[in-house]
Amino acid sequence: RPALEQRVAADQILTASLFRWRDKIFLYYECPGAAITPGDLVGDLDQVMATWPGETTPRVWAPMMDIFHYNRPQSVEHWRRDQPPQARTARVIYLRPKMVSSYIFLHYQMQEEKPGAGDKYGQISIHENLLFFYMEQPPTAEAVLHKGLLKTTHTPPNWHEAMFPHFQPWNDEEGEELWRPIELVCSV
């Protein structure tokens, strides 16, 4: 935590949150300048974390790709929080593999047709078919400062109904909710 707070004070990162879900760790952070690796933020964890499959070079961190955000930074000043959020939260869900492209398409469509339609800092990332949704509480509403890239108006009006077929059912006893909240370990 002290190393993360030093990076925030030096404007190397704007925020960082470490989450845990089952045997997985998620590190969400925003760095406005030069790229910073997870190891630079939390130290060398190679000895205590399992190697992630899928690469020729062993690694313990697998990057997730941003597939949806309600807003986008216009500058460091625009994106810097005036006050720390009361809570940083995240949740996860699996997509049906055959529905990944549809999910991304519909979210890109909404993002570009209706920029600013939700929490300024809300963002969905994906790795394979696992989605990670980062949010801050209370949500930050802001008049959009940019125009979306699409001039169409095809975002489904029945959004939740349109999304439901995309999600892979859970095969466990943890509950019925689709999006599973995950534990915040620490944040700055």
N, C-alpha and C positions, 0 to 999 in steps of 0.2 A: 504493500500500500504506500509506504513512503516514496518509493521509486516512481510510482504512478503519479502521486501528488506533485513530485518535482517536475515531471514531464508536463503536467497540466499548467503549473506555474510558469514554465518556460514556453508555453504555447506550442509544444510539440504534439500534444494530443488535447482535444477539447473535452472528451469524456471517455471513460473506460469502465466496463462492467464485466465481471466474470460470473458465469452461470454454470450450474451443474444439473444434469438430467441423467438419471441412471448412471451408467459408467462413462458418460461423455461430459466434456467441459466445453463451454462456448465462451469465447472472448470477443466482446463487441467493443470496438474503439474507433474513434474518429481522429485522423491525423491530417491536418491541413497542409503540411509541407511534405518533406521527404518521407518516403515509405518507411515504416517502422515494423519490424517483425514481431510476432507474438513473444518470441524469446527475449527480444530487447525490452519488452514490457514486464514480463513475469519471471524472467530468468530461465536458466537451462533446466528444463523438466524432462529431458530425454531419458533419464534413469528411472523416473517414476511413472511415465506415461507409456502406453502401448504404441508401437509403430503403426501408423495409418497405412492401410494397403492402397495399391493403385498407382504407385510411382516407382521408377527404377531406383531412385535415391530414397532411403528410409527417412521418414519424417514423422513427427508427432502432432503437427498441426495441419489440418486440411482447410484451405480457404473456401469460404462460401461466397456465392455470387449474389449481388444485389439484383433482385428481380422486380422490386416494387418499392416506391417511396411516395409519400404524399406531397413532399416538397423537396427542393434541392437547394444547397447552399448557394447564395449569391456572392458571398465573401466570408472571410473568417469572422468579421464583426457581426454579420447577419446571423451566422450559425452559433456563435457563442451564446450560452445561456446567461441571462441576466441574473437569475436565481437558480440554485440547484433544484432539480425536480424533487418532489416529495418521495417519489419511488421510481425506480427503473425496473421494468418487468420484461419478461420474455416468455414465449410459449412455443411449442413445437407441434407439428402434425406431419403425417406422411401423406403424400399424394399417391394416387393410383399411377403406376409408371406410364400407362398408356394415356394419362390425362395431363402430364407435365406441360406439354406444349400448349394445350388449350388454357391451362391455368395461367401460364406466363403471358400468353396472347391477351387474355381478358384483363389481366392486371396492367399490362402495358397500355392497353386501350384506355382503361379508366385513368391511369396516371397521366396520360397525355391529353385526354379529353377534359378531365376535371382536376387539373393540378390544384393542390392546396385543399382538397376535400376532406382532410382528416388531420390527425396529429402531425405537426410540423416535423417531429423527429421520428415518427413511425416508419419502420423499414422492414421488408421481408427479404430474407436471403434463402438460398437453396444450395444444398449439396446432395447430389444424386436426386432422390425423391423426398428428402427430409427438408421441411420448411422451418425456418427460425424467424419469429416475428418479435422485433424489439420495439418497446414502447416506453414512454415516460408518463408519469402521473403527477399532477393532472395533465391531460393533453394540452398542448399548446396550439391554439387556433390562431391563424395568421392569414391576412389577405394575401393572396398569391402575388409574388413579385415577378413571375415569369409566365410566358405563354407556353402552353403545351404544344407538342410537335404535331398533333393531329387536329384537323378542323372538322372531324366527324362527330356524331353524337350517337354512337352505337352501344355504349355501356349498358348492359342489361339493367332495367329498372328494378327487377326482382333479384338483386345481387346475391343474397344468401341462398335463395333457391337455385340460382345458376351455379353457385360454388359447391353445393353439397355433393353432387356426383363426382367431383374431383378427388375427394378425400378417401383414403384407404382406411377401412375400419380397424380399430385397435383389437388385438387379440389378447387382452389381459383383463384383469379384474379391478383396474384402478379407477374406473368410473366411466360415465357415458359421454362426457364432453368430448368434442372433436379436437379442439386445440387444448393441449395439456400445458398448464403453467409449469415453469421450471424454477428451481431455487436460485436466488441471487446469493452469491458467495461474498462478493465485495464490489464496491464501485467508488469512483472518484469523479 
